[in-house]
Structures are given as structure tokens and as C-alpha cells.
Amino acid sequence: MSRNGLFFLVGALVVVAAVLGYMVYEDRKQPDGLEINVGSGGITVEEN
């Protein structure tokens, strides 16, 4: 494998790791605003 191919592979892995990290961050972030839940106990409204 040439040196340029190795640099490309490492760069691609860094980009994939950054994208996956951002996706996990967005998934775990709490939403801002008003949250309305409808369940067996009725309707609850919470402000974040």
C-alpha cells in the first residue's frame, strides 16, 4: 500500500469516528422546550 493510500485510510477513519461521535452526542442531548407525554396516568406537560 502506498503512503498516500495509508494517509487516505487514516483520514477516512478519523472522519467516520467524528461523525459517529456527533451522532451519539445528538442522540443523548436533552431537547429544549416543552415536552408533552400521554400515558396511562394521563397527560403530563414539562418545560425544559
N, CA, C and O atoms as a MOPAC input file, in Angstrom:
PM7 MOZYME 1SCF
protein

 N      0.86200 1    -1.17700 1     0.00000 1
 C      0.00000 1     0.00000 1     0.00000 1
 C      0.90200 1     1.23300 1     0.00000 1
 O      1.86900 1     1.30200 1     0.75800 1
 N      0.58300 1     2.19200 1    -0.84600 1
 C      1.39500 1     3.39800 1    -0.92700 1
 C      1.13800 1     4.29300 1     0.28200 1
 O      0.17400 1     4.12300 1     1.02800 1
 N      2.02800 1     5.23400 1     0.43500 1
 C      1.92100 1     6.13500 1     1.56800 1
 C      0.66400 1     7.00600 1     1.46300 1
 O      0.00600 1     7.26200 1     2.47100 1
 N      0.33100 1     7.45800 1     0.26600 1
 C     -0.86900 1     8.27500 1     0.07800 1
 C     -2.13400 1     7.48300 1     0.40200 1
 O     -3.08000 1     8.02600 1     0.97100 1
 N     -2.15000 1     6.21100 1     0.04400 1
 C     -3.29400 1     5.37000 1     0.36600 1
 C     -3.46900 1     5.19900 1     1.86200 1
 O     -4.59100 1     5.17100 1     2.36800 1
 N     -2.35100 1     5.08300 1     2.57000 1
 C     -2.40400 1     4.94900 1     4.02600 1
 C     -2.93300 1     6.22800 1     4.67500 1
 O     -3.74700 1     6.17100 1     5.59700 1
 N     -2.46600 1     7.38600 1     4.18700 1
 C     -2.96800 1     8.66300 1     4.72200 1
 C     -4.46000 1     8.81400 1     4.44900 1
 O     -5.20400 1     9.29500 1     5.30400 1
 N     -4.89600 1     8.40600 1     3.26700 1
 C     -6.32000 1     8.46700 1     2.94400 1
 C     -7.13100 1     7.58500 1     3.87700 1
 O     -8.18600 1     7.99800 1     4.36000 1
 N     -6.65500 1     6.38300 1     4.13400 1
 C     -7.36300 1     5.45100 1     5.01100 1
 C     -7.45900 1     5.99600 1     6.43700 1
 O     -8.51900 1     5.91600 1     7.05600 1
 N     -6.37400 1     6.54300 1     6.95900 1
 C     -6.38800 1     7.10700 1     8.31200 1
 C     -7.32100 1     8.31200 1     8.36700 1
 O     -8.06700 1     8.47000 1     9.33400 1
 N     -7.28900 1     9.16400 1     7.34200 1
 C     -8.18100 1    10.31700 1     7.30000 1
 C     -9.64100 1     9.91000 1     7.25200 1
 O    -10.48100 1    10.51800 1     7.91500 1
 N     -9.94500 1     8.88500 1     6.47300 1
 C    -11.32900 1     8.40400 1     6.38700 1
 C    -11.79800 1     7.85300 1     7.73100 1
 O    -12.94500 1     8.06800 1     8.12100 1
 N    -10.92500 1     7.14800 1     8.43600 1
 C    -11.29000 1     6.61800 1     9.75700 1
 C    -11.53100 1     7.74200 1    10.75600 1
 O    -12.42600 1     7.64500 1    11.59500 1
 N    -10.74100 1     8.80500 1    10.67300 1
 C    -10.94000 1     9.95000 1    11.57000 1
 C    -12.28400 1    10.61400 1    11.29400 1
 O    -12.99000 1    10.99200 1    12.22900 1
 N    -12.64400 1    10.75800 1    10.02300 1
 C    -13.92600 1    11.36400 1     9.66700 1
 C    -15.08400 1    10.49800 1    10.15700 1
 O    -16.05900 1    11.02000 1    10.69900 1
 N    -14.98700 1     9.19400 1     9.97400 1
 C    -16.05200 1     8.28200 1    10.42600 1
 C    -16.19700 1     8.35100 1    11.94400 1
 O    -17.31800 1     8.36900 1    12.45200 1
 N    -15.08700 1     8.39100 1    12.67300 1
 C    -15.15000 1     8.48000 1    14.13800 1
 C    -15.78300 1     9.79600 1    14.57500 1
 O    -16.56000 1     9.81500 1    15.53000 1
 N    -15.46600 1    10.89500 1    13.89700 1
 C    -16.04600 1    12.19000 1    14.24500 1
 C    -17.55200 1    12.21000 1    13.98500 1
 O    -18.31300 1    12.73500 1    14.79800 1
 N    -17.97900 1    11.65200 1    12.87700 1
 C    -19.41100 1    11.62600 1    12.55300 1
 C    -20.17100 1    10.76100 1    13.55100 1
 O    -21.24400 1    11.14600 1    14.01700 1
 N    -19.63000 1     9.61100 1    13.87700 1
 C    -20.29800 1     8.74200 1    14.85900 1
 C    -20.35500 1     9.40200 1    16.23600 1
 O    -21.36500 1     9.29500 1    16.93100 1
 N    -19.29200 1    10.07400 1    16.62800 1
 C    -19.29400 1    10.78100 1    17.91400 1
 C    -20.33900 1    11.87400 1    17.95100 1
 O    -21.01200 1    12.05300 1    18.96700 1
 N    -20.48700 1    12.61000 1    16.86000 1
 C    -21.50500 1    13.66100 1    16.79900 1
 C    -22.90800 1    13.07000 1    16.85400 1
 O    -23.79300 1    13.62500 1    17.50600 1
 N    -23.11100 1    11.95300 1    16.17600 1
 C    -24.42500 1    11.30600 1    16.19400 1
 C    -24.79000 1    10.84000 1    17.60300 1
 O    -25.93800 1    10.98900 1    18.02000 1
 N    -23.84000 1    10.28500 1    18.33300 1
 C    -24.09200 1     9.85400 1    19.71100 1
 C    -24.38800 1    11.05700 1    20.59000 1
 O    -25.28400 1    11.00200 1    21.43100 1
 N    -23.64000 1    12.15000 1    20.40400 1
 C    -23.87100 1    13.37100 1    21.17600 1
 C    -25.28100 1    13.90600 1    20.94400 1
 O    -25.97900 1    14.23800 1    21.90200 1
 N    -25.70200 1    13.99200 1    19.69400 1
 C    -27.04200 1    14.48800 1    19.37200 1
 C    -28.13400 1    13.57700 1    19.92700 1
 O    -29.19300 1    14.05700 1    20.33300 1
 N    -27.88800 1    12.27200 1    19.94800 1
 C    -28.87500 1    11.31800 1    20.44000 1
 C    -29.07700 1    11.45200 1    21.94500 1
 O    -30.19300 1    11.26900 1    22.43300 1
 N    -28.03100 1    11.76400 1    22.68000 1
 C    -28.11900 1    11.83300 1    24.14400 1
 C    -28.47100 1    13.21100 1    24.66800 1
 O    -28.76300 1    13.35700 1    25.85500 1
 N    -28.45100 1    14.22300 1    23.81700 1
 C    -28.72900 1    15.59100 1    24.24200 1
 C    -30.20600 1    15.74200 1    24.59300 1
 O    -31.07100 1    15.22900 1    23.88300 1
 N    -30.49100 1    16.43700 1    25.67500 1
 C    -31.86700 1    16.66600 1    26.08900 1
 C    -32.50300 1    17.72400 1    25.18800 1
 O    -31.86700 1    18.73500 1    24.89000 1
 N    -33.72700 1    17.51500 1    24.75500 1
 C    -34.39000 1    18.51200 1    23.91500 1
 C    -34.76500 1    19.75300 1    24.72700 1
 O    -35.08400 1    19.65900 1    25.91300 1
 N    -34.72300 1    20.90800 1    24.07500 1
 C    -35.13500 1    22.15000 1    24.71000 1
 C    -36.59300 1    22.42100 1    24.38300 1
 O    -37.08200 1    22.06100 1    23.31200 1
 N    -37.28300 1    23.06400 1    25.32400 1
 C    -38.65600 1    23.45700 1    25.05000 1
 C    -39.66500 1    22.72300 1    25.89600 1
 O    -39.40100 1    22.39700 1    27.05400 1
 N    -40.80400 1    22.46800 1    25.32600 1
 C    -41.94500 1    21.88700 1    26.01200 1
 C    -42.06000 1    20.41000 1    25.66200 1
 O    -41.95900 1    20.03200 1    24.49500 1
 N    -42.27200 1    19.57600 1    26.67600 1
 C    -42.42600 1    18.13800 1    26.45200 1
 C    -43.80400 1    17.71000 1    26.93600 1
 O    -44.17000 1    17.95600 1    28.08500 1
 N    -44.55900 1    17.07600 1    26.06600 1
 C    -45.91000 1    16.60400 1    26.39500 1
 C    -45.92200 1    15.08700 1    26.28600 1
 O    -45.59500 1    14.53300 1    25.23600 1
 N    -46.30200 1    14.40700 1    27.38200 1
 C    -46.36100 1    12.95300 1    27.40700 1
 C    -47.78800 1    12.50600 1    27.68900 1
 O    -48.45400 1    13.03600 1    28.57800 1
 N    -48.24700 1    11.52500 1    26.92000 1
 C    -49.56700 1    10.93100 1    27.13500 1
 C    -49.33500 1     9.48000 1    27.50300 1
 O    -48.80700 1     8.70400 1    26.70700 1
 N    -49.73500 1     9.11400 1    28.72500 1
 C    -49.53400 1     7.75000 1    29.18500 1
 C    -50.73200 1     7.23200 1    29.93900 1
 O    -51.80900 1     7.82800 1    29.91600 1
 N    -50.53100 1     6.11400 1    30.60700 1
 C    -51.64100 1     5.50400 1    31.34600 1
 C    -52.09300 1     6.36400 1    32.52100 1
 O    -53.23500 1     6.25700 1    32.96900 1
 N    -51.19700 1     7.21700 1    33.02200 1
 C    -51.54700 1     8.09200 1    34.13600 1
 C    -52.14100 1     9.40900 1    33.70200 1
 O    -52.43900 1    10.25300 1    34.54800 1
 N    -52.32300 1     9.61400 1    32.41600 1
 C    -52.89200 1    10.86300 1    31.90400 1
 C    -51.86700 1    11.64300 1    31.11400 1
 O    -50.89100 1    11.08600 1    30.61200 1
 N    -52.10200 1    12.94400 1    31.00800 1
 C    -51.23800 1    13.81200 1    30.23400 1
 C    -50.33600 1    14.58500 1    31.19400 1
 O    -50.80300 1    15.13100 1    32.19300 1
 N    -49.04900 1    14.62500 1    30.88400 1
 C    -48.10900 1    15.42900 1    31.66400 1
 C    -47.41900 1    16.40800 1    30.73000 1
 O    -47.09700 1    16.08200 1    29.58800 1
 N    -47.19800 1    17.62000 1    31.23900 1
 C    -46.53200 1    18.66500 1    30.47900 1
 C    -45.34500 1    19.14500 1    31.29900 1
 O    -45.49600 1    19.54100 1    32.45500 1
 N    -44.16000 1    19.10600 1    30.69200 1
 C    -42.93100 1    19.54900 1    31.37100 1
 C    -42.22400 1    20.57800 1    30.51600 1
 O    -42.16100 1    20.44900 1    29.29300 1
 N    -41.68900 1    21.60400 1    31.17000 1
 C    -40.90300 1    22.61600 1    30.45100 1
 C    -39.44000 1    22.38900 1    30.76800 1
 O    -39.04800 1    22.31800 1    31.93200 1
 N    -38.63000 1    22.27600 1    29.71600 1
 C    -37.18600 1    22.03900 1    29.87600 1
 C    -36.44600 1    23.33200 1    29.83200 1
 O    -35.22100 1    23.34700 1    29.94900 1

